[in-house]
Amino acid sequence: MNPLEPEGKIFISYRRADSPGVAGRLADSLKAYFGENRVFRDIGGIRAGAAFDEVINDTLTGTDALIVLIGKDWLTASDDNGVRRLDDPDDVLAREIEFALERDVPVFPILIEDTRMPTAADLPEKLAPLARRNGISITDERWDQDVTRLAKIVALDIPGSVAELKLARMRVLVLSILLGVMAFSAVRFAWTAYGAHYFLLSSNPNLTEMQRANLAREGEPLQQTLPLKILPGSASYTNEPGGWGDSSAVPAWQDRFARIYDAQFRFFPPLAAVVNYIGIGLACFLLTLHLPLLAKDAHAYVLAAIWAGLLGMILFLLLYMLSGGPFDTIAVYGGSNIIITGMLVLMGLSGFKAR
């Protein structure tokens, strides 16, 4: 089953005279749990001359669970001639149940206000298997608890509650954000490191003029796309065969790189760092919004993931702001990867189980 598009139809079978108001109320409660388009009731509206078996087959085909509402008069309800309705071969309710039993559709007898569960002897022969199903009581006083219990039992056969659907969508969104942040960091780091590689090579005083020219030509795209000023002051990296704008910019390449890096060259400028931590913060916000939908054991793990994200984000953001230089790589690239990995592990342990 696709968790983003849950399937499974639940049909409520009831007799109007036996359970007035209960069927509609139960349908509304189950729709809130499973979704508006997954709970149905009433065959009704059978046109004159319609083939009865065909109508039931068309209506109930595809049903994945049948809920049978059993009230005080369900067993004894009779027609105008005194014939018990369950014994009438054309009784709609009896045919609905018979249809489900014959096709091994899960059938759930619901006992309204603690009605007694019918025995096999109470039922027509074709409906006798219904007596072997476990009856579930629902009362007005315990309505919310009873309906929630019923929904969880039905969900064993028909997974995919509204809460599960929301959590599945949220999980996909959060994973996309966190993995997107990791991908952004990796690309940023690799691309900037690529530029630094050319800078280091071109700073080597032992290069020949042709080697410098080749490096200048290969590094030109980097000069156009990276927000870097390679040398401080008047010195600059050029596309001319000489490589460097003036001869004063040829001290030992190690000293030059350290000087430039500390002053201007950062793998992650402030804007790039902000993008990373905005992504982690947004993921934490989405997880927080969906905490009420989680089961108790899953709630603890997701809450831990949120705290890991927030505290880690603050810690590494402070490190980035206070350190500068080479430490920005640790603070942003390394830090965000550590935070996201921890969050993903905790989220995976939660299983995102719905309440």
Residue pairs with C-beta under 8 A, 6 or more apart in sequence:
1 7
1 8
1 159
1 160
3 160
3 164
3 165
3 168
4 165
4 168
4 169
4 172
6 34
6 35
6 38
6 159
6 160
6 161
6 164
6 165
7 64
7 160
8 34
8 38
8 64
8 65
8 157
8 158
8 159
8 160
9 38
9 39
9 40
9 62
9 63
9 64
9 65
10 30
10 34
10 38
10 39
10 40
10 63
10 64
10 65
10 66
10 67
10 154
10 158
11 40
11 41
11 59
11 60
11 63
11 65
11 66
11 67
11 96
12 23
12 26
12 27
12 30
12 39
12 40
12 41
12 67
12 69
13 41
13 66
13 67
13 68
13 69
13 93
13 96
13 97
14 22
14 23
14 41
14 68
14 69
14 93
15 69
15 71
15 73
15 74
15 77
15 85
15 93
16 23
17 73
17 77
18 69
18 70
18 71
18 72
18 73
18 74
18 77
19 69
19 71
19 74
19 112
22 69
22 71
22 112
22 138
23 41
23 69
24 41
25 143
26 67
26 69
26 110
26 138
26 147
27 39
27 40
27 41
29 143
29 147
29 151
30 39
30 67
30 147
30 150
30 151
30 154
31 38
31 39
32 162
33 147
33 148
33 151
33 155
33 161
33 162
33 163
34 151
34 154
34 155
34 158
34 160
34 161
34 162
35 160
35 161
35 162
35 165
38 158
38 160
40 63
43 55
43 56
43 59
43 92
43 96
46 52
46 55
52 90
52 95
53 95
56 92
56 95
56 96
56 99
57 99
60 66
60 96
60 99
60 100
60 105
63 100
63 105
64 105
64 106
64 157
64 158
65 105
65 106
65 107
65 108
65 154
65 157
65 158
66 96
66 97
66 100
66 105
66 106
66 107
66 108
67 108
67 110
67 150
67 154
68 97
68 107
68 108
68 109
68 110
68 130
69 110
69 112
70 109
70 110
70 111
70 112
70 115
70 117
70 118
70 135
71 112
71 113
71 115
72 112
72 113
72 115
74 115
74 118
75 84
75 86
75 118
75 122
76 84
77 84
77 85
77 86
78 84
78 85
79 85
79 88
85 91
85 93
85 94
86 93
86 94
86 123
86 124
86 127
87 124
88 94
94 124
94 126
94 127
97 107
97 127
97 130
98 126
98 127
99 105
100 107
101 107
101 126
101 127
101 129
101 130
106 154
106 157
106 158
107 130
107 133
108 133
108 136
108 150
108 153
108 154
109 117
109 118
109 130
109 133
109 134
109 135
109 136
110 135
110 136
110 137
110 138
110 150
111 117
111 135
111 136
111 137
111 138
112 138
112 139
113 137
113 138
113 139
113 140
114 137
114 139
115 137
117 131
117 135
118 130
118 131
119 131
120 128
120 131
120 132
122 131
123 130
123 131
136 146
136 149
136 150
136 153
137 146
138 146
138 147
138 150
139 146
151 161
155 161
161 354
163 293
163 354
163 355
164 354
166 290
166 293
167 290
167 293
167 294
167 352
167 354
168 352
170 286
170 287
170 289
170 290
171 347
171 352
173 286
174 283
174 286
174 287
174 347
175 344
177 279
177 282
177 283
177 286
178 279
178 280
178 283
178 340
178 343
178 344
179 340
180 279
181 275
181 276
181 279
181 280
181 336
181 340
182 336
182 337
182 340
184 272
184 275
184 276
184 279
185 268
185 276
185 332
185 333
185 336
185 337
186 333
188 267
188 268
188 272
188 333
189 267
189 268
189 329
189 333
191 225
191 226
192 226
192 228
192 267
193 267
194 222
195 219
195 222
195 226
195 228
196 257
196 265
196 267
198 215
198 218
198 219
198 222
199 219
199 230
199 237
199 257
199 260
199 265
200 253
200 257
201 207
201 215
202 212
202 215
202 216
202 219
202 237
202 243
202 244
203 250
203 253
203 256
203 257
204 253
205 250
205 252
205 253
207 215
207 243
209 241
209 242
210 241
212 241
212 242
212 243
213 241
213 243
215 243
216 237
216 238
216 239
216 240
216 241
216 243
217 239
219 237
220 239
222 228
223 230
223 237
223 239
227 269
228 264
228 265
229 236
229 264
230 236
230 237
230 260
230 265
231 237
231 244
231 245
231 249
231 256
231 260
232 259
232 260
232 263
232 264
234 245
234 246
235 244
235 245
235 246
235 248
235 249
236 244
236 245
237 243
237 244
237 245
238 244
238 245
244 250
249 256
261 325
261 326
262 324
262 325
266 324
266 325
266 328
267 328
267 329
267 332
267 333
268 276
268 320
268 328
268 329
268 331
268 332
268 333
272 332
273 317
273 320
273 328
273 331
273 332
276 332
276 336
277 313
277 316
277 317
277 336
280 309
280 312
280 313
280 336
280 339
280 340
280 343
281 309
281 310
281 313
283 309
283 343
284 305
284 306
284 309
284 310
284 313
287 302
287 305
287 306
287 309
287 347
288 306
290 302
291 299
291 302
291 303
292 355
293 354
293 355
294 302
294 350
294 352
294 353
294 354
294 355
295 353
295 354
295 355
296 355
297 350
297 353
298 350
298 351
298 352
298 353
299 350
300 350
301 346
301 347
301 349
301 350
302 346
302 347
302 350
302 352
304 346
305 342
305 343
305 346
305 347
305 350
308 339
308 342
308 343
308 346
309 339
309 342
309 343
312 335
312 338
312 339
312 342
313 339
315 335
316 331
316 332
316 335
316 336
316 338
316 339
317 331
319 327
319 330
319 331
319 335
320 327
320 328
320 331
320 332
320 335
323 330
323 331
